[in-house]
Amino acid sequence: DAVVILCLVSVAAALDFKYHHTEELEAYLKAVHDAYPSLTHLHSIGRSVEGRDLWVLVLGRFPTHHKIGIPEFKYVANMHGDETVGREILLHLIDLLVTSYNRDPVITRLLNNTRIHIIPTMNPDGFEATKVPDCYYTQGRYNKNGEDLNRNFPDAFEKNNASLQPETQAIMDWIRNETFVLSANLHGGALVASYTFDNGNSVTGSLKGYSRSPDDDVFIHLAKTYSFNHASMYKGLGCDNRQTFPQGITNGYSWYQLEGGMQDYNYVWGQCFEITLELSCCKYPPADELAKFWRDNKAALIEYMKQVHLGVKGRVTDKNGNPIPNAIVEAEGRPHVCPYRTNEHGEYFLLLLPGTYVINATVPGFQSMLETVEIPDNTDNFSALKHDFSFSEVSFGARAASCPKLPLYQELERASSAAVKPALHLMGLLTVMLLIFK
């Protein structure tokens, strides 16, 4: 017992409210993993341009691997190297999670029912390059190659000509290899929760200055969950007199148009709902303000993670109970341009607000199954509604082609601009889906 207490003290003592540079950050993550080996898994998903590891600490009852029925959640910070608050508060979140497990009932249930991935820094080179902290812009925003990582992902609306960076590629590979359901990326320079879409065209309503996704209601709920649990974000005051954000949230496109952003990539290609959290008016504030930033964000960070248990989840299997990967499972009226598919275990996760929905499960080449579900608010129970589909006449094992890295919404825009009737909008969407299956 004395050894355990000593471990707890040494890990806690190692984390004070200051900026942790690369070596200190790595040492802290390794110390946490050493102190809590059964609750954590530490691994690198790749390296930065200068060769620094992109460390992920995974926390949960089964940290080393995906467990059927347990959703995957992630927080990513410091994507812009000079936006530093998120980097430090994620270290304090890690500290809170490991020291509260089996002590605090909410955090214990959260960790027992969720697999949580935390990347304190996605752009370690940019952080180290920021020699003179500044509230405003510095060169450290970019990676070592001078690229803005939040303009570097494939875009669903237009071809992104930026050359793909190793940090971006690492995140894309990571998203492809996990079944992420919910995510947030932590930035600085404003105080607001921003949500998809960041880019848009006429199909998504950008002509009216708002780019609406099929899950707009869920995104508004997610953004409000964070802003209303934050100490002041919900007041919507912004950082100066020119800009206010009612309720502390904004549609990304309404704020400013952005091509190649990470949150849209997550939603379109990763089947993961991500929002962007702007946590500080000052991008790189003095270290003596970090304790206050932690206090302001602590409750919101926990409450947001619980939202991974919204909606409905389940498995699609054949008559023998074998999983069917790549079955499409979506709520009617919410088609995604890149249809949401089951993973290798035949699992699906759909984030939906409480209500009645028709869920459509489709195995390509076979008939669809339509089933009506009544979804309660289960976030406090730490489990989405469970609803399985079994296809009696099919035994299906082949992997379908992955969603193409094309500007998918261009196809829809062409179809809708030629449309005489609104029905053709849907026809365009079906055409894109057929192209994907071919």
LINCOR-V494191 format. One record per residue. N is the residue number from 0. RES is the residue in three letters. PHI is phi in radians with two decimals (* if undefined). PSI is psi as a letter, one per 30 degrees, with the letter a starting at -180 (NA if undefined). NEAR is the number of other C-alpha atoms within 12 Angstrom. Layout:
N_RES_PHI_PSI_NEAR + N_RES_PHI_PSI_NEAR
This chain:
0_ASP_*_e_7 + 1_ALA_-1.08_e_8 + 2_VAL_-1.14_e_10 + 3_VAL_-1.05_e_14 + 4_ILE_-1.08_e_15 + 5_LEU_-1.08_e_13 + 6_CYS_-1.04_e_22 + 7_LEU_-1.04_e_25 + 8_VAL_-1.12_e_18 + 9_SER_-1.18_e_20 + 10_VAL_-1.17_e_29 + 11_ALA_-1.09_e_27 + 12_ALA_-1.16_f_17 + 13_ALA_-1.25_f_24 + 14_LEU_-1.96_j_30 + 15_ASP_-1.94_l_23 + 16_PHE_-1.52_i_25 + 17_LYS_-2.67_l_27 + 18_TYR_-1.50_k_33 + 19_HIS_-1.83_j_31 + 20_HIS_-1.37_l_26 + 21_THR_-0.84_e_28 + 22_GLU_-1.14_e_16 + 23_GLU_-1.19_e_18 + 24_LEU_-1.11_e_35 + 25_GLU_-1.08_e_28 + 26_ALA_-1.08_e_20 + 27_TYR_-1.14_e_32 + 28_LEU_-1.07_e_41 + 29_LYS_-1.18_e_26 + 30_ALA_-1.14_e_30 + 31_VAL_-1.11_e_38 + 32_HIS_-1.11_e_30 + 33_ASP_-1.13_e_22 + 34_ALA_-1.36_f_27 + 35_TYR_-2.30_i_31 + 36_PRO_-1.15_f_23 + 37_SER_-1.50_f_21 + 38_LEU_-1.82_f_33 + 39_THR_-2.31_l_34 + 40_HIS_-2.47_k_32 + 41_LEU_-1.93_k_35 + 42_HIS_-2.63_l_25 + 43_SER_-1.79_k_28 + 44_ILE_-1.67_g_31 + 45_GLY_2.80_a_28 + 46_ARG_-2.28_l_27 + 47_SER_-1.31_l_34 + 48_VAL_-0.96_e_27 + 49_GLU_-1.50_g_21 + 50_GLY_1.58_g_17 + 51_ARG_-1.41_k_28 + 52_ASP_-1.20_k_28 + 53_LEU_-1.71_j_38 + 54_TRP_-1.38_k_39 + 55_VAL_-2.11_k_38 + 56_LEU_-1.78_k_44 + 57_VAL_-1.78_k_41 + 58_LEU_-2.20_k_45 + 59_GLY_2.75_l_38 + 60_ARG_-1.19_f_30 + 61_PHE_-2.20_i_26 + 62_PRO_-1.24_f_32 + 63_THR_-1.46_f_24 + 64_HIS_-2.70_l_25 + 65_HIS_-1.20_k_29 + 66_LYS_-2.05_k_21 + 67_ILE_-0.98_k_25 + 68_GLY_1.61_f_32 + 69_ILE_-1.77_j_36 + 70_PRO_-1.30_l_46 + 71_GLU_-1.77_k_45 + 72_PHE_-2.19_k_42 + 73_LYS_-2.49_k_41 + 74_TYR_-2.11_k_46 + 75_VAL_-2.19_k_42 + 76_ALA_-2.23_l_42 + 77_ASN_1.05_h_48 + 78_MET_-1.14_e_47 + 79_HIS_-1.67_j_47 + 80_GLY_-1.04_f_44 + 81_ASP_-1.64_g_44 + 82_GLU_-1.85_j_47 + 83_THR_-1.91_f_52 + 84_VAL_-1.08_e_52 + 85_GLY_-1.04_e_46 + 86_ARG_-0.97_e_45 + 87_GLU_-1.36_e_44 + 88_ILE_-1.23_f_45 + 89_LEU_-1.22_e_44 + 90_LEU_-1.12_e_46 + 91_HIS_-1.26_f_40 + 92_LEU_-1.14_e_36 + 93_ILE_-0.98_e_45 + 94_ASP_-1.02_e_36 + 95_LEU_-1.09_e_31 + 96_LEU_-1.11_e_39 + 97_VAL_-1.26_e_39 + 98_THR_-1.40_f_28 + 99_SER_-1.67_f_23 + 100_TYR_-1.11_k_25 + 101_ASN_1.16_g_19 + 102_ARG_-2.07_e_14 + 103_ASP_-1.74_k_15 + 104_PRO_-1.11_e_16 + 105_VAL_-1.20_e_25 + 106_ILE_-1.20_e_33 + 107_THR_-1.09_e_24 + 108_ARG_-1.17_e_28 + 109_LEU_-1.05_e_37 + 110_LEU_-1.28_f_40 + 111_ASN_-1.27_f_30 + 112_ASN_-2.09_g_33 + 113_THR_-2.50_k_43 + 114_ARG_-1.84_j_42 + 115_ILE_-1.92_k_50 + 116_HIS_-1.91_k_47 + 117_ILE_-2.24_k_46 + 118_ILE_-1.91_j_46 + 119_PRO_-1.14_e_47 + 120_THR_-2.47_k_50 + 121_MET_-1.67_f_50 + 122_ASN_-2.32_i_51 + 123_PRO_-1.10_e_43 + 124_ASP_-1.14_e_37 + 125_GLY_-1.12_e_37 + 126_PHE_-1.11_e_43 + 127_GLU_-1.18_f_33 + 128_ALA_-1.36_f_25 + 129_THR_-1.47_i_30 + 130_LYS_-1.36_e_17 + 131_VAL_-2.03_j_18 + 132_PRO_-0.96_k_27 + 133_ASP_-2.51_k_25 + 134_CYS_-1.26_f_23 + 135_TYR_-1.95_a_22 + 136_TYR_-1.21_k_21 + 137_THR_-2.41_l_28 + 138_GLN_-1.07_f_26 + 139_GLY_-1.11_f_34 + 140_ARG_-0.97_e_40 + 141_TYR_-1.58_l_34 + 142_ASN_-1.40_a_40 + 143_LYS_-1.09_f_29 + 144_ASN_-1.49_g_24 + 145_GLY_1.34_g_24 + 146_GLU_-1.77_k_30 + 147_ASP_-1.45_j_34 + 148_LEU_-1.14_f_43 + 149_ASN_-1.58_g_40 + 150_ARG_-2.26_g_33 + 151_ASN_-1.99_f_35 + 152_PHE_-1.59_l_41 + 153_PRO_-0.94_k_39 + 154_ASP_-2.01_k_35 + 155_ALA_-1.42_f_41 + 156_PHE_-1.96_e_36 + 157_GLU_-2.61_l_24 + 158_LYS_-1.24_k_21 + 159_ASN_-1.62_j_23 + 160_ASN_-1.55_f_17 + 161_ALA_-1.13_k_22 + 162_SER_-1.33_k_20 + 163_LEU_-1.13_k_25 + 164_GLN_-1.66_l_31 + 165_PRO_-1.04_e_30 + 166_GLU_-1.15_e_44 + 167_THR_-1.15_e_36 + 168_GLN_-1.04_e_25 + 169_ALA_-1.08_e_28 + 170_ILE_-1.15_e_41 + 171_MET_-1.09_e_29 + 172_ASP_-1.10_e_19 + 173_TRP_-1.09_e_26 + 174_ILE_-1.05_e_33 + 175_ARG_-1.17_e_23 + 176_ASN_-1.59_f_18 + 177_GLU_-2.11_l_34 + 178_THR_-1.87_i_42 + 179_PHE_-1.22_k_39 + 180_VAL_-1.94_e_46 + 181_LEU_-2.51_k_44 + 182_SER_-2.74_l_46 + 183_ALA_-2.54_k_48 + 184_ASN_-2.00_k_43 + 185_LEU_-1.80_k_47 + 186_HIS_-2.20_a_43 + 187_GLY_-2.55_l_37 + 188_GLY_1.98_f_31 + 189_ALA_-2.79_l_34 + 190_LEU_-2.31_j_42 + 191_VAL_-2.94_l_43 + 192_ALA_-1.82_j_48 + 193_SER_-1.89_k_49 + 194_TYR_-2.35_l_47 + 195_THR_-0.99_k_48 + 196_PHE_-1.62_l_48 + 197_ASP_-1.54_f_41 + 198_ASN_-2.09_l_44 + 199_GLY_-3.10_l_38 + 200_ASN_-2.64_a_32 + 201_SER_-1.05_e_24 + 202_VAL_-1.08_e_35 + 203_THR_-1.66_g_33 + 204_GLY_1.55_g_23 + 205_SER_-1.12_f_25 + 206_LEU_-1.08_f_16 + 207_LYS_-1.65_g_14 + 208_GLY_1.43_g_22 + 209_TYR_-2.56_k_27 + 210_SER_-1.80_j_34 + 211_ARG_-1.68_k_32 + 212_SER_-1.53_l_36 + 213_PRO_-1.08_f_29 + 214_ASP_-1.96_h_33 + 215_ASP_-0.97_e_29 + 216_ASP_-1.10_e_20 + 217_VAL_-1.19_e_30 + 218_PHE_-1.10_e_40 + 219_ILE_-1.08_e_33 + 220_HIS_-1.06_e_31 + 221_LEU_-1.10_e_43 + 222_ALA_-1.11_e_45 + 223_LYS_-1.19_e_34 + 224_THR_-0.98_e_34 + 225_TYR_-1.24_e_43 + 226_SER_-1.13_e_40 + 227_PHE_-1.40_f_29 + 228_ASN_-1.72_f_27 + 229_HIS_-1.49_l_36 + 230_ALA_-1.02_e_24 + 231_SER_-2.52_f_29 + 232_MET_-0.95_e_37 + 233_TYR_-1.06_f_29 + 234_LYS_-1.22_f_22 + 235_GLY_1.17_g_26 + 236_LEU_-1.34_f_22 + 237_GLY_1.21_a_29 + 238_CYS_-1.95_f_25 + 239_ASP_-2.64_l_14 + 240_ASN_-1.28_f_9 + 241_ARG_-1.36_f_8 + 242_GLN_-2.25_k_17 + 243_THR_-2.19_l_21 + 244_PHE_-2.21_j_31 + 245_PRO_-0.90_k_24 + 246_GLN_1.14_g_28 + 247_GLY_1.32_g_37 + 248_ILE_-2.30_l_40 + 249_THR_-2.71_k_42 + 250_ASN_-1.20_k_43 + 251_GLY_-0.98_e_39 + 252_TYR_-1.12_e_30 + 253_SER_-1.09_e_26 + 254_TRP_-1.34_d_27 + 255_TYR_-2.84_k_21 + 256_GLN_-1.27_k_25 + 257_LEU_-2.53_k_34 + 258_GLU_-1.84_k_33 + 259_GLY_1.41_g_36 + 260_GLY_-1.38_l_40 + 261_MET_-1.28_e_48 + 262_GLN_-1.20_e_50 + 263_ASP_-1.15_e_47 + 264_TYR_-1.05_e_42 + 265_ASN_-0.98_e_43 + 266_TYR_-1.24_e_39 + 267_VAL_-1.36_e_41 + 268_TRP_-1.76_f_36 + 269_GLY_-1.79_f_39 + 270_GLN_0.98_g_39 + 271_CYS_-2.17_k_40 + 272_PHE_-1.40_j_50 + 273_GLU_-2.20_k_46 + 274_ILE_-2.08_l_47 + 275_THR_-1.87_k_44 + 276_LEU_-1.85_j_47 + 277_GLU_-1.66_j_42 + 278_LEU_-1.86_f_49 + 279_SER_-2.69_k_37 + 280_CYS_-1.09_e_28 + 281_CYS_-1.58_k_30 + 282_LYS_-1.14_e_37 + 283_TYR_-2.29_i_40 + 284_PRO_-1.31_l_29 + 285_PRO_-1.03_k_21 + 286_ALA_-1.04_f_23 + 287_ASP_-1.26_f_15 + 288_GLU_-1.67_f_21 + 289_LEU_-1.12_e_33 + 290_ALA_-1.07_e_23 + 291_LYS_-1.19_e_24 + 292_PHE_-1.05_e_39 + 293_TRP_-1.10_e_34 + 294_ARG_-1.06_e_22 + 295_ASP_-1.14_e_27 + 296_ASN_-1.81_f_37 + 297_LYS_-0.95_e_31 + 298_ALA_-1.12_e_26 + 299_ALA_-1.15_e_33 + 300_LEU_-1.06_e_43 + 301_ILE_-1.23_e_35 + 302_GLU_-1.11_e_29 + 303_TYR_-1.14_e_39 + 304_MET_-1.06_e_45 + 305_LYS_-1.10_f_41 + 306_GLN_-1.22_f_45 + 307_VAL_-1.13_f_48 + 308_HIS_-1.73_g_41 + 309_LEU_-1.21_l_37 + 310_GLY_1.48_b_39 + 311_VAL_-2.39_k_42 + 312_LYS_-2.49_l_36 + 313_GLY_2.98_a_34 + 314_ARG_-2.24_l_35 + 315_VAL_-1.97_k_42 + 316_THR_-2.30_l_34 + 317_ASP_-1.57_a_25 + 318_LYS_-1.13_f_16 + 319_ASN_-1.64_g_15 + 320_GLY_1.45_g_20 + 321_ASN_-1.35_k_22 + 322_PRO_-1.16_k_32 + 323_ILE_-1.92_j_39 + 324_PRO_-1.30_l_32 + 325_ASN_1.16_g_34 + 326_ALA_-1.25_k_44 + 327_ILE_-1.50_k_42 + 328_VAL_-2.27_j_43 + 329_GLU_-2.53_l_39 + 330_ALA_-1.40_k_37 + 331_GLU_-1.03_k_26 + 332_GLY_1.53_f_15 + 333_ARG_-2.25_h_27 + 334_PRO_-1.31_k_29 + 335_HIS_-1.72_k_35 + 336_VAL_-1.05_e_43 + 337_CYS_-1.87_j_41 + 338_PRO_-0.96_k_42 + 339_TYR_-1.34_k_41 + 340_ARG_-2.08_l_43 + 341_THR_-1.27_l_39 + 342_ASN_-1.48_a_37 + 343_GLU_-1.11_f_28 + 344_HIS_-1.58_g_28 + 345_GLY_1.30_g_37 + 346_GLU_-1.56_k_40 + 347_TYR_-2.33_l_47 + 348_PHE_-2.39_k_44 + 349_LEU_-2.13_j_48 + 350_LEU_-1.39_j_47 + 351_LEU_-2.46_k_42 + 352_LEU_-1.28_l_30 + 353_PRO_-0.94_k_24 + 354_GLY_2.71_a_20 + 355_THR_-1.80_k_19 + 356_TYR_-2.36_l_24 + 357_VAL_-1.75_j_23 + 358_ILE_-1.73_k_34 + 359_ASN_-1.89_j_31 + 360_ALA_-1.86_k_39 + 361_THR_-2.28_k_33 + 362_VAL_-1.77_j_38 + 363_PRO_-0.87_k_30 + 364_GLY_1.64_f_18 + 365_PHE_-2.23_l_17 + 366_GLN_-1.24_l_17 + 367_SER_-1.40_l_25 + 368_MET_-2.00_k_25 + 369_LEU_-1.96_k_22 + 370_GLU_-2.37_k_21 + 371_THR_-1.55_k_20 + 372_VAL_-2.21_k_23 + 373_GLU_-1.85_j_22 + 374_ILE_-1.72_j_28 + 375_PRO_-1.51_l_23 + 376_ASP_-1.53_j_24 + 377_ASN_-1.86_g_25 + 378_THR_-1.07_e_31 + 379_ASP_-1.30_f_23 + 380_ASN_-1.61_f_21 + 381_PHE_1.01_h_32 + 382_SER_-2.80_k_32 + 383_ALA_-1.12_l_35 + 384_LEU_-1.01_k_32 + 385_LYS_-1.72_k_27 + 386_HIS_-2.58_j_30 + 387_ASP_-1.72_l_31 + 388_PHE_-2.14_k_35 + 389_SER_-2.16_k_31 + 390_PHE_-1.67_j_29 + 391_SER_-1.26_e_20 + 392_GLU_-1.71_g_16 + 393_VAL_-2.21_k_25 + 394_SER_-2.20_j_23 + 395_PHE_-2.37_k_29 + 396_GLY_-2.22_f_22 + 397_ALA_-1.25_k_15 + 398_ARG_-1.43_k_20 + 399_ALA_-1.41_l_24 + 400_ALA_-1.11_k_20 + 401_SER_-1.30_l_23 + 402_CYS_-1.15_k_31 + 403_PRO_-1.17_k_23 + 404_LYS_-1.52_h_25 + 405_LEU_-1.88_l_27 + 406_PRO_-1.24_i_32 + 407_LEU_-1.06_e_35 + 408_TYR_-1.28_f_38 + 409_GLN_-1.08_e_26 + 410_GLU_-1.06_e_32 + 411_LEU_-1.13_e_32 + 412_GLU_-1.14_e_30 + 413_ARG_-1.06_e_23 + 414_ALA_-1.12_e_26 + 415_SER_-1.35_f_26 + 416_SER_-1.24_f_18 + 417_ALA_-1.50_f_17 + 418_ALA_-1.26_k_17 + 419_VAL_-1.68_e_11 + 420_LYS_-2.12_l_13 + 421_PRO_-1.02_f_15 + 422_ALA_-1.02_f_14 + 423_LEU_-1.20_f_21 + 424_HIS_-0.99_e_27 + 425_LEU_-1.15_e_24 + 426_MET_-1.03_e_23 + 427_GLY_-1.06_e_29 + 428_LEU_-1.12_e_31 + 429_LEU_-1.10_e_22 + 430_THR_-1.05_e_23 + 431_VAL_-1.06_e_30 + 432_MET_-1.09_e_28 + 433_LEU_-1.09_e_19 + 434_LEU_-1.05_e_20 + 435_ILE_-1.10_e_25 + 436_PHE_-1.22_e_24 + 437_LYS_-1.22_NA_14
